Amino acid sequence: MTVAPRHDTGITRTPGGGATDAVVILSPDETDLLLELDRVFTGWGRASGAREIQPPPVYPVRDLEKFDVYTNFPHLVFAGAALDLEGSRAPSEGRFARGDLQDARIGLSHATCYGAFLYYENARLAEDTSVTLVNRCFRHEDHFSGLRRLLSFQMREIVALGTPEHAQGVLSRFTERILAFADALSLKLEKVPATDPFFEKGGARALMAKVSPVKYEFQAGDLAISSVNNHRNFFGERCDIRHERDGEFVHTSCVAFGLERWLAVLLEQHGDDAPRALEAVRRASARVS
């Protein structure tokens, strides 16, 4: 019988290009903690009426292009390409050369909520709707820092589609729940306006966002671990999602939880003792459920 080595903490893997601490393999204890956090957040979504949908980890570039991803977030996004290896050339120094790649037609998403809007593309909604989904996200950050800032990480979201009142109501209710959960964990969170709206920075929506912020982050120290985002009718327009009764574009919003970031701050709080942090999460979730 082969016994795998025991590690109390995750293992960092370093990709090519000088990116250190960019990807991590979680230990069994850390995995238990992350799955419990996702169970808590998923439960909140389901309790609010959200059904679960299962998105793919990648999308055609033309789908992500609808959301101005490559205009507004060029510093974050990745694209994928098939290999074109005549003679079965091997990678050199941990990388393939540019000439080894075919056209990059696959986009690696940097946010989970895009899957919800693409799922409802061209839909006519008879009533306010909510869904929850989790996905693997990818971000080409200017630096990486283990669990706090990863190249690849998981994001759980609750997405609302419908009237402006529905979209804003979901954000208000989850804001209260996030703060109550943090209080039960004795975790200090600060709600701050975010400065990275998804739409064109020089457009009318961006100017409106300066007057009425569309995104708030919940920061533990200097690390944002959750956010609430009001997209207004941006995604309704881009995906042609309308109300059945009057044909108007729906408003959307989302609540996001960076699972590895929650894991990072809880491990820091509990001295890297994942089982102790797990018990704290279970006690806190029971108090706010």
ZANU-666943 format. One record per atom (N, C-alpha, C, O): x, y, z. Coordinates in steps of 0.1 Angstrom, whole numbers, padded with zeros to 4 digits, always signed. Example, Ala and Ser with C-alpha at 12.3 -4.5 7.8 and 13.67 -1.06 7.14 Angstrom:
2
+0132-0057+0078
+0123-0045+0078
+0132-0033+0078
+0142-0033+0085
+0128-0022+0071
+0137-0011+0071
+0129+0000+0079
+0134+0011+0080
// end
This chain:
289
+0008-0012+0000
+0000+0000+0000
+0009+0012+0000
+0018+0013+0008
+0006+0022-0009
+0013+0034-0009
+0006+0045-0001
-0006+0047-0002
+0013+0051+0008
+0008+0062+0017
+0013+0075+0012
+0025+0077+0011
+0004+0084+0009
+0007+0098+0004
+0014+0105+0016
+0010+0103+0028
+0023+0114+0013
+0029+0122+0024
+0019+0131+0030
+0010+0136+0023
+0021+0134+0043
+0011+0143+0050
+0017+0157+0051
+0028+0159+0054
+0008+0166+0047
+0012+0180+0048
+0002+0188+0056
-0010+0186+0053
+0006+0196+0065
-0003+0203+0073
-0009+0215+0066
-0019+0220+0069
-0001+0220+0056
-0005+0232+0048
-0004+0228+0033
+0002+0218+0030
-0010+0236+0025
-0009+0234+0010
+0004+0235+0004
+0014+0240+0011
+0006+0230-0008
+0018+0230-0015
+0017+0240-0026
+0008+0240-0034
+0027+0249-0027
+0028+0259-0037
+0034+0254-0050
+0045+0248-0049
+0028+0256-0061
+0034+0252-0074
+0037+0265-0081
+0029+0274-0082
+0049+0265-0088
+0054+0277-0094
+0054+0275-0110
+0061+0267-0115
+0045+0282-0117
+0045+0281-0131
+0057+0289-0137
+0064+0296-0130
+0059+0288-0150
+0070+0295-0157
+0067+0310-0157
+0056+0315-0154
+0077+0317-0161
+0076+0332-0163
+0079+0339-0150
+0076+0351-0149
+0084+0333-0140
+0088+0340-0128
+0076+0342-0118
+0078+0349-0108
+0064+0336-0121
+0053+0338-0112
+0054+0328-0100
+0052+0316-0102
+0057+0333-0088
+0058+0324-0077
+0046+0326-0068
+0039+0336-0069
+0043+0316-0060
+0031+0316-0051
+0018+0318-0059
+0008+0323-0054
+0018+0314-0072
+0006+0317-0081
-0005+0306-0080
-0016+0309-0082
-0001+0294-0078
-0011+0283-0077
-0007+0274-0065
+0004+0273-0061
-0018+0269-0058
-0016+0261-0046
-0024+0249-0046
-0036+0249-0051
-0019+0238-0041
-0026+0226-0038
-0030+0226-0023
-0021+0225-0015
-0042+0225-0020
-0047+0226-0006
-0045+0213+0001
-0046+0202-0006
-0042+0213+0013
-0041+0201+0022
-0055+0196+0024
-0065+0203+0022
-0056+0184+0029
-0070+0179+0033
-0077+0187+0043
-0089+0190+0041
-0070+0192+0053
-0077+0201+0063
-0081+0214+0057
-0092+0219+0060
-0073+0220+0049
-0076+0232+0042
-0088+0230+0032
-0097+0239+0031
-0088+0219+0026
-0099+0216+0017
-0112+0214+0024
-0123+0219+0020
-0112+0208+0036
-0124+0207+0044
-0129+0221+0047
-0141+0223+0047
-0120+0230+0051
-0124+0243+0055
-0130+0251+0043
-0141+0257+0044
-0124+0250+0031
-0129+0257+0019
-0143+0251+0015
-0152+0259+0012
-0144+0238+0016
-0157+0232+0012
-0168+0236+0022
-0180+0238+0018
-0165+0238+0035
-0175+0242+0045
-0179+0256+0042
-0191+0260+0043
-0169+0265+0039
-0172+0279+0035
-0182+0279+0023
-0192+0286+0023
-0179+0271+0013
-0187+0271+0001
-0201+0266+0005
-0211+0270-0001
-0202+0256+0014
-0215+0250+0018
-0223+0261+0025
-0235+0262+0023
-0217+0269+0033
-0224+0280+0040
-0229+0290+0030
-0241+0294+0030
-0220+0295+0021
-0225+0305+0011
-0235+0300+0001
-0245+0307-0002
-0234+0287-0003
-0244+0281-0011
-0257+0280-0004
-0267+0283-0010
-0257+0277+0009
-0269+0276+0016
-0276+0289+0017
-0288+0290+0017
-0268+0300+0019
-0275+0313+0019
-0282+0316+0006
-0293+0321+0006
-0275+0312-0005
-0281+0315-0018
-0294+0306-0020
-0304+0312-0025
-0294+0294-0017
-0305+0285-0018
-0317+0290-0009
-0328+0289-0013
-0313+0294+0003
-0324+0299+0012
-0331+0311+0007
-0342+0314+0011
-0324+0319-0002
-0330+0331-0007
-0337+0328-0020
-0343+0337-0026
-0338+0315-0024
-0345+0311-0036
-0337+0309-0048
-0342+0306-0059
-0323+0310-0047
-0315+0308-0059
-0313+0293-0062
-0310+0285-0053
-0315+0289-0074
-0312+0276-0079
-0297+0275-0084
-0292+0285-0088
-0291+0263-0083
-0277+0262-0087
-0276+0259-0102
-0284+0251-0107
-0267+0265-0108
-0263+0262-0122
-0248+0258-0123
-0241+0263-0114
-0244+0251-0133
-0230+0246-0133
-0224+0252-0146
-0227+0247-0157
-0215+0262-0145
-0209+0268-0156
-0196+0260-0160
-0190+0253-0152
-0191+0262-0172
-0178+0257-0177
-0167+0266-0172
-0169+0278-0169
-0155+0261-0171
-0144+0269-0166
-0138+0279-0177
-0131+0288-0173
-0142+0276-0189
-0137+0285-0200
-0149+0288-0210
-0159+0281-0210
-0147+0299-0218
-0158+0303-0227
-0151+0307-0240
-0139+0310-0241
-0159+0306-0251
-0154+0312-0263
-0150+0327-0261
-0157+0334-0254
-0139+0332-0267
-0135+0346-0266
-0147+0355-0270
-0149+0365-0264
-0154+0351-0280
-0165+0360-0285
-0176+0362-0274
-0182+0373-0274
-0178+0353-0265
-0187+0354-0254
-0182+0365-0244
-0190+0374-0240
-0170+0363-0240
-0165+0373-0230
-0163+0387-0236
-0163+0397-0229
-0161+0387-0249
-0159+0400-0255
-0172+0408-0255
-0171+0421-0255
-0183+0402-0253
-0196+0409-0252
-0196+0418-0240
-0203+0428-0239
-0188+0415-0230
-0188+0422-0217
-0177+0432-0216
-0174+0436-0204
-0170+0435-0227
-0159+0444-0227
-0147+0439-0218
-0139+0447-0213
-0146+0426-0216
-0136+0421-0207
-0122+0425-0212
-0113+0428-0204
-0120+0424-0225
-0106+0426-0231
-0103+0441-0232
-0092+0445-0235
-0114+0449-0231
-0111+0464-0231
-0109+0469-0217
-0100+0477-0215
-0117+0464-0207
-0116+0470-0194
-0107+0462-0184
-0102+0468-0174
-0104+0450-0187
-0095+0442-0178
-0084+0435-0186
-0081+0423-0184
-0077+0442-0195
-0066+0436-0203
-0055+0431-0194
-0048+0422-0198
-0053+0437-0183
-0042+0433-0174
-0045+0421-0166
-0036+0415-0160
-0057+0416-0166
-0061+0404-0158
-0063+0392-0166
-0061+0381-0160
-0068+0393-0178
-0074+0381-0185
-0063+0372-0191
-0052+0376-0195
-0067+0359-0192
-0059+0349-0199
-0068+0344-0211
-0080+0345-0211
-0061+0339-0221
-0067+0332-0232
-0060+0319-0234
-0048+0318-0231
-0067+0309-0240
-0062+0296-0242
-0061+0292-0257
-0070+0297-0264
-0051+0285-0260
-0050+0281-0274
-0045+0266-0275
-0038+0261-0266
-0050+0259-0285
-0045+0246-0288
-0030+0246-0293
-0026+0257-0298
-0023+0235-0291
-0009+0235-0295
-0008+0230-0310
-0016+0223-0315
+0002+0236-0317
+0005+0232-0331
+0019+0227-0331
+0028+0235-0334
+0021+0215-0327
+0035+0209-0325
+0039+0200-0336
+0036+0188-0335
+0045+0205-0346
+0050+0196-0357
+0062+0188-0352
+0071+0194-0346
+0062+0175-0353
+0073+0167-0348
+0072+0166-0333
+0083+0161-0328
+0061+0168-0327
+0060+0166-0312
+0071+0174-0305
+0077+0168-0296
+0072+0186-0307
+0082+0194-0300
+0078+0195-0285
+0066+0196-0282
+0087+0194-0276
+0085+0195-0262
+0086+0209-0257
+0093+0217-0264
+0080+0213-0246
+0083+0226-0240
+0097+0228-0236
+0104+0218-0233
+0102+0240-0236
+0116+0243-0232
+0115+0253-0220
+0109+0263-0221
+0122+0249-0209
+0123+0257-0197
+0109+0260-0192
+0106+0271-0187
+0100+0250-0192
+0087+0251-0186
+0077+0259-0194
+0067+0264-0189
+0079+0261-0207
+0070+0269-0215
+0071+0265-0230
+0081+0259-0235
+0060+0268-0237
+0059+0266-0252
+0062+0280-0258
+0059+0290-0252
+0068+0279-0270
+0070+0292-0277
+0057+0297-0284
+0048+0289-0286
+0057+0310-0287
+0045+0315-0293
+0041+0308-0306
+0030+0307-0309
+0052+0304-0313
+0049+0297-0326
+0043+0284-0325
+0039+0278-0334
+0043+0278-0312
+0037+0265-0310
+0022+0266-0308
+0016+0255-0306
+0017+0278-0307
+0003+0279-0303
-0006+0283-0316
-0002+0291-0324
-0018+0277-0316
-0027+0281-0326
-0035+0293-0322
-0032+0299-0311
-0045+0298-0329
-0052+0309-0325
-0059+0308-0312
-0064+0297-0309
-0058+0318-0304
-0064+0317-0290
-0079+0321-0291
-0082+0333-0292
-0087+0311-0291
-0102+0313-0292
-0109+0310-0279
-0121+0312-0279
-0102+0306-0269
-0108+0302-0256
-0104+0313-0246
-0093+0316-0245
-0114+0318-0239
-0112+0328-0228
-0113+0321-0214
-0122+0314-0212
-0103+0324-0206
-0104+0320-0192
-0110+0331-0184
-0104+0342-0183
-0121+0329-0178
-0129+0340-0172
-0123+0344-0159
-0117+0336-0151
-0123+0357-0155
-0118+0362-0143
-0129+0364-0133
-0126+0369-0121
-0141+0361-0136
-0153+0362-0127
-0163+0351-0130
-0164+0347-0141
-0170+0347-0119
-0179+0336-0121
-0193+0340-0127
-0199+0332-0134
-0197+0352-0124
-0211+0356-0128
-0214+0356-0143
-0225+0355-0147
-0203+0357-0151
-0206+0357-0166
-0214+0345-0170
-0222+0345-0180
-0212+0333-0163
-0219+0321-0167
-0234+0323-0166
-0242+0317-0173
-0238+0330-0155
-0253+0332-0153
-0259+0340-0165
-0270+0337-0169
-0252+0351-0169
-0257+0359-0179
-0257+0352-0193
-0267+0354-0201
-0247+0344-0195
-0247+0336-0208
-0258+0325-0208
-0263+0322-0218
-0260+0320-0196
-0271+0310-0195
-0284+0316-0199
-0292+0309-0205
-0287+0328-0194
-0300+0334-0197
-0300+0343-0209
-0310+0350-0212
-0290+0342-0217
-0290+0350-0230
-0302+0347-0238
-0306+0336-0240
-0308+0358-0243
-0320+0359-0251
-0333+0354-0244
-0343+0351-0250
-0332+0353-0230
-0344+0348-0223
-0354+0360-0220
-0350+0371-0221
-0366+0356-0218
-0377+0365-0214
-0382+0361-0200
-0388+0350-0200
-0379+0368-0190
-0381+0364-0176
-0395+0368-0172
-0399+0380-0173
-0403+0359-0167
-0417+0362-0163
-0417+0367-0148
-0426+0373-0144
-0406+0365-0141
-0405+0369-0127
-0390+0371-0123
-0381+0367-0130
-0389+0378-0112
-0375+0380-0106
-0369+0366-0104
-0375+0357-0099
-0356+0365-0107
-0349+0352-0107
-0335+0354-0099
-0329+0364-0100
-0331+0343-0093
-0318+0343-0087
-0312+0329-0089
-0319+0319-0089
-0299+0329-0092
-0291+0316-0093
-0279+0317-0085
-0274+0328-0082
-0273+0306-0082
-0260+0305-0075
-0251+0296-0083
-0256+0286-0089
-0238+0299-0084
-0228+0291-0091
-0215+0294-0086
-0212+0304-0080
-0206+0284-0088
-0192+0285-0084
-0183+0281-0096
-0187+0273-0104
-0172+0288-0097
-0164+0285-0109
-0149+0287-0105
-0146+0294-0096
-0140+0282-0113
-0126+0284-0113
-0123+0297-0121
-0126+0297-0133
-0117+0307-0114
-0114+0320-0121
-0099+0321-0123
-0091+0315-0116
-0095+0329-0132
-0081+0331-0136
-0078+0346-0137
-0085+0353-0144
-0067+0350-0130
-0064+0365-0131
-0049+0366-0132
-0041+0360-0124
-0044+0374-0142
-0030+0376-0144
-0026+0389-0136
-0025+0400-0141
-0025+0387-0123
-0022+0398-0113
-0008+0403-0115
+0001+0396-0121
-0005+0415-0110
+0009+0420-0111
+0018+0414-0101
+0030+0415-0102
+0012+0407-0091
+0020+0398-0082
+0011+0388-0076
-0002+0389-0076
+0016+0377-0070
+0009+0366-0064
+0013+0364-0050
+0025+0367-0047
+0005+0359-0042
+0008+0358-0027
+0000+0347-0021
-0008+0349-0012
+0003+0335-0026
-0003+0323-0020
-0019+0324-0020
-0024+0328-0030
-0025+0320-0010
-0040+0320-0009
-0046+0334-0010
-0057+0335-0014
-0038+0344-0007
-0044+0357-0007
-0046+0363-0021
-0055+0371-0024
-0037+0358-0030
-0038+0364-0044
-0032+0353-0053
-0020+0352-0055
-0041+0346-0060
-0038+0334-0068
-0040+0336-0083
-0048+0345-0087
-0033+0329-0091
-0035+0329-0105
-0049+0322-0108
-0056+0326-0117
-0051+0311-0101
-0064+0304-0103
-0070+0302-0089
-0064+0297-0080
-0083+0305-0088
-0090+0304-0075
-0105+0302-0078
-0109+0302-0089
-0112+0299-0067
-0126+0296-0069
-0135+0308-0063
-0132+0313-0052
-0145+0311-0070
-0154+0322-0066
-0169+0317-0066
-0174+0312-0077
-0175+0317-0055
-0190+0314-0054
-0197+0327-0055
-0194+0337-0049
-0208+0327-0063
-0216+0339-0065
-0231+0336-0064
-0235+0325-0067
-0239+0346-0060
-0253+0346-0060
-0257+0357-0070
-0253+0368-0067
-0264+0354-0080
-0267+0364-0091
-0282+0366-0092
-0290+0357-0092
-0286+0379-0092
-0300+0383-0093
-0303+0389-0106
-0295+0396-0112
-0314+0385-0112
-0319+0390-0125
-0333+0394-0124
-0341+0386-0119
-0337+0406-0128
-0351+0410-0127
-0352+0425-0126
-0346+0433-0133
-0361+0430-0117
-0363+0444-0115
-0352+0451-0107
-0344+0444-0101
-0351+0464-0109
-0340+0471-0101
-0342+0468-0086
-0332+0467-0078
-0354+0467-0081
-0357+0465-0067
-0352+0451-0063
-0346+0449-0052
-0354+0441-0071
-0349+0428-0068
-0334+0427-0068
-0328+0422-0058
-0328+0433-0078
-0313+0433-0078
-0307+0440-0066
-0298+0435-0060
-0312+0452-0062
-0307+0459-0050
-0311+0452-0037
-0303+0452-0028
-0323+0446-0037
-0327+0439-0025
-0318+0427-0021
-0315+0425-0010
-0314+0420-0031
-0304+0409-0029
-0291+0414-0023
-0286+0408-0014
-0286+0425-0028
-0274+0430-0023
-0275+0435-0009
-0266+0432-0001
-0286+0441-0006
-0288+0446+0008
-0289+0435+0018
-0283+0435+0029
-0297+0424+0014
-0298+0413+0024
-0285+0406+0026
-0282+0401+0037
-0277+0404+0015
-0265+0397+0017
-0254+0405+0023
-0245+0400+0030
-0255+0418+0022
-0246+0427+0029
-0247+0425+0044
-0238+0423+0051
-0260+0424+0048
-0263+0422+0063
-0258+0409+0067
-0252+0407+0078
-0259+0398+0059
-0255+0385+0063
-0240+0383+0063
-0235+0377+0072
-0233+0389+0053
-0219+0389+0053
-0213+0395+0066
-0204+0390+0072
-0218+0407+0069
-0213+0414+0081
-0217+0406+0094
-0209+0406+0103
-0229+0400+0095
-0232+0392+0106
-0224+0380+0108
-0220+0376+0119
-0221+0374+0097
-0212+0362+0097
-0198+0365+0101
-0192+0358+0110
-0193+0376+0096
-0179+0381+0100
-0179+0384+0115
-0169+0381+0122
-0190+0391+0120
-0190+0394+0134
-0191+0381+0143
-0184+0380+0153
-0198+0371+0138
-0198+0358+0146
-0185+0351+0145
-0182+0343+0154
-0177+0354+0135
-0163+0348+0134
-0153+0357+0142
-0141+0353+0142
-0157+0368+0147
-0148+0378+0153
-0138+0383+0143
-0126+0385+0145
-0143+0384+0130
-0134+0388+0119
-0138+0403+0115
-0150+0405+0112
-0129+0412+0116
-0132+0426+0113
-0133+0428+0098
-0123+0426+0091
-0144+0432+0093
-0146+0435+0078
-0149+0450+0077
-0157+0455+0085
-0144+0456+0066
-0148+0470+0063
-0154+0470+0049
-0148+0464+0039
-0165+0476+0048
-0172+0477+0035
-0167+0490+0028
-0169+0501+0033
-0161+0489+0016
-0155+0500+0010
-0159+0500-0005
-0161+0490-0011
-0161+0512-0011
-0164+0513-0025
-0153+0508-0034
-0141+0510-0030
-0155+0500-0044
-0145+0495-0053
-0143+0505-0065
-0152+0512-0068
-0131+0504-0071
-0128+0514-0081
-0126+0507-0095
-0120+0513-0104
-0131+0495-0096
-0129+0487-0109
-0143+0483-0115
-0145+0472-0117
-0151+0493-0119
-0164+0490-0126
-0161+0482-0139
-0151+0484-0145
-0170+0473-0143
-0168+0464-0154
-0170+0471-0167
-0165+0467-0177
-0177+0483-0167
-0181+0489-0180
-0170+0499-0184
-0162+0503-0176
-0171+0504-0196
-0162+0514-0202
-0160+0525-0192
-0169+0532-0189
-0147+0528-0189
-0144+0538-0178
-0147+0552-0182
-0150+0560-0173
-0148+0555-0195
-0151+0568-0199
-0166+0570-0203
-0169+0581-0207
-0174+0560-0201
-0188+0561-0205
-0197+0566-0195
-0193+0570-0184
-0210+0567-0199
-0220+0573-0190
-0221+0565-0177
-0223+0570-0166
-0221+0552-0179
-0223+0543-0167
-0211+0545-0157
-0214+0545-0145
-0199+0547-0162
-0188+0549-0153
-0189+0563-0145
-0186+0564-0134
-0194+0573-0152
-0197+0586-0146
-0207+0585-0135
-0206+0591-0125
-0218+0577-0138
-0228+0575-0128
-0223+0567-0116
-0227+0570-0105
-0214+0558-0118
-0209+0550-0107
-0201+0559-0098
-0200+0555-0086
-0195+0570-0102
-0188+0579-0093
-0197+0586-0084
-0194+0589-0072
-0210+0588-0088
-0220+0594-0080
-0226+0584-0071
-0228+0586-0059
-0229+0572-0077
-0236+0561-0069
-0228+0548-0072
-0231+0542-0082
-0219+0545-0063
-0210+0533-0066
-0218+0521-0069
-0229+0518-0063
-0213+0513-0078
-0220+0500-0082
-0214+0488-0076
-0220+0477-0076
-0202+0489-0070
-0196+0478-0064
-0190+0482-0050
-0183+0492-0049
-0192+0473-0040
-0185+0474-0027
-0178+0462-0024
-0183+0451-0027
-0166+0463-0018
-0159+0452-0014
-0159+0451+0002
-0159+0461+0008
-0158+0439+0007
-0156+0436+0021
-0142+0432+0023
-0137+0422+0019
-0134+0441+0030
-0120+0439+0032
-0117+0435+0046
-0121+0441+0056
-0108+0424+0047
-0102+0420+0059
-0088+0425+0059
-0079+0419+0052
-0085+0436+0066
-0073+0443+0065
-0072+0449+0051
-0080+0457+0047
-0062+0445+0043
-0060+0450+0029
-0065+0440+0019
-0062+0442+0007
-0072+0430+0023
-0076+0419+0013
-0091+0419+0012
-0098+0417+0022
-0096+0421-0001
-0110+0420-0004
-0114+0405-0005
-0108+0398-0013
-0124+0400+0004
-0127+0386+0004
-0141+0384-0002
-0145+0373-0005
-0149+0394-0003
-0163+0394-0008
-0166+0407-0015
-0160+0417-0012
-0177+0407-0023
-0181+0419-0029
-0196+0419-0032
-0201+0408-0034
-0202+0430-0034
-0216+0431-0038
-0216+0441-0050
-0210+0452-0049
-0222+0437-0061
-0221+0444-0074
-0235+0447-0080
-0242+0437-0083
-0238+0459-0083
-0250+0463-0090
-0247+0466-0104
-0240+0477-0107
-0251+0458-0114
-0247+0460-0128
-0257+0469-0135
-0255+0472-0147
-0268+0473-0128
-0279+0479-0135
-0284+0471-0147
-0285+0459-0145
-0286+0476-0159
-0291+0468-0170
-0280+0465-0180
-0283+0461-0192
-0267+0466-0176
-0256+0463-0185
-0256+0449-0191
-0256+0448-0203
-0257+0439-0183
-0257+0425-0188
-0271+0422-0194
-0271+0413-0203
-0281+0428-0190
-0294+0426-0196
-0293+0430-0211
-0298+0423-0220
-0287+0442-0213
-0285+0447-0227
-0276+0438-0235
-0279+0434-0246
-0264+0434-0229
-0254+0427-0237
-0259+0413-0240
-0254+0407-0250
-0267+0407-0232
-0272+0393-0234
-0286+0393-0239
-0292+0382-0240
-0292+0404-0241
-0306+0405-0245
-0315+0397-0236
-0323+0388-0240
-0314+0400-0223
-0323+0394-0213
-0333+0404-0209
-0330+0415-0204
-0346+0401-0211
-0357+0411-0210
-0368+0405-0200
-0369+0393-0198
-0376+0415-0195
-0388+0411-0188
-0399+0407-0199
-0400+0413-0209
-0405+0396-0196
-0416+0391-0205
-0427+0401-0206
-0433+0402-0216
-0431+0407-0195
-0443+0416-0195
-0442+0428-0203
-0451+0433-0209
-0430+0435-0203
-0429+0447-0210
-0417+0448-0220
-0415+0458-0227
-0409+0438-0221
-0397+0438-0230
-0386+0446-0226
-0376+0447-0234
-0386+0452-0214
-0375+0460-0209
-0363+0451-0205
-0365+0439-0201
-0351+0456-0206
-0339+0448-0202
-0339+0446-0187
-0343+0456-0179
-0336+0434-0182
-0335+0432-0168
-0323+0439-0162
-0313+0442-0168
-0324+0442-0149
-0313+0446-0141
-0307+0434-0134
-0314+0424-0131
-0294+0434-0131
-0288+0423-0125
-0278+0428-0114
-0274+0440-0114
-0275+0419-0105
-0265+0421-0094
-0259+0408-0090
-0265+0398-0094
-0248+0409-0083
-0242+0396-0078
-0235+0399-0065
-0230+0410-0062
-0234+0388-0057
-0227+0387-0045
-0216+0377-0047
-0219+0366-0050
-0204+0381-0044
-0192+0372-0047
-0184+0369-0034
-0182+0377-0026
-0180+0356-0034
-0171+0352-0023
-0159+0345-0028
-0160+0335-0035
-0147+0351-0026
-0135+0345-0030
-0131+0334-0020
-0126+0338-0009
-0133+0322-0023
-0132+0311-0013
-0118+0310-0008
-0116+0308+0005
-0108+0310-0016
-0094+0309-0011
-0090+0321-0002
-0082+0320+0007
-0096+0333-0006
-0093+0345+0003
-0099+0344+0016
-0093+0347+0026
-0112+0339+0017
-0118+0336+0030
-0109+0326+0038
-0107+0327+0050
-0104+0316+0031
-0096+0306+0037
-0083+0312+0042
-0079+0309+0054
-0077+0321+0035
-0065+0328+0039
-0067+0336+0052
-0059+0334+0061
-0077+0344+0053
-0079+0352+0065
-0082+0344+0077
-0079+0347+0088
-0090+0333+0075
-0093+0325+0086
-0081+0317+0091
-0080+0315+0103
-0073+0312+0082
-0061+0305+0087
-0051+0315+0094
-0045+0311+0104
-0051+0327+0089
-0042+0337+0096
-0048+0340+0110
-0041+0341+0120
-0061+0341+0111
-0068+0344+0124
-0066+0332+0134
-0065+0335+0146
-0065+0320+0129
-0064+0308+0138
-0050+0302+0138
-0049+0290+0140
-0040+0309+0134
-0027+0304+0135
-0024+0292+0126
-0017+0283+0130
-0030+0292+0114
-0028+0281+0104
-0034+0268+0109
-0031+0257+0104
-0043+0269+0119
-0050+0257+0124
-0063+0255+0117
-0073+0261+0122
-0063+0248+0106
-0075+0247+0098
-0087+0240+0105
-0098+0244+0104
-0084+0229+0113
-0096+0223+0120
-0102+0233+0130
-0114+0233+0132
-0094+0241+0137
-0099+0251+0146
-0108+0261+0139
-0118+0265+0143
-0103+0265+0127
-0110+0275+0119
-0123+0269+0114
-0133+0276+0113
-0123+0256+0111
-0135+0249+0106
-0146+0249+0117
-0157+0252+0114
-0142+0246+0129
-0152+0247+0140
-0157+0261+0142
-0169+0262+0145
-0149+0271+0140
-0153+0285+0142
-0164+0288+0131
-0174+0295+0134
-0161+0283+0119
-0171+0286+0108
-0184+0279+0110
-0195+0285+0108
-0184+0267+0115
-0196+0259+0118
-0204+0266+0129
-0216+0267+0128
-0197+0271+0140
-0204+0278+0150
-0210+0291+0145
-0222+0294+0148
-0202+0298+0137
-0207+0311+0132
-0219+0309+0123
-0229+0317+0123
-0218+0299+0114
-0229+0297+0104
-0242+0294+0112
-0253+0297+0107
-0241+0286+0123
-0253+0283+0130
-0259+0295+0137
-0271+0295+0138
-0251+0305+0140
-0256+0317+0146
-0264+0326+0136
-0273+0333+0140
-0259+0326+0124
-0265+0335+0114
-0275+0329+0104
-0280+0335+0096
-0277+0316+0105
-0286+0309+0096
-0300+0312+0099
-0309+0307+0092
// end
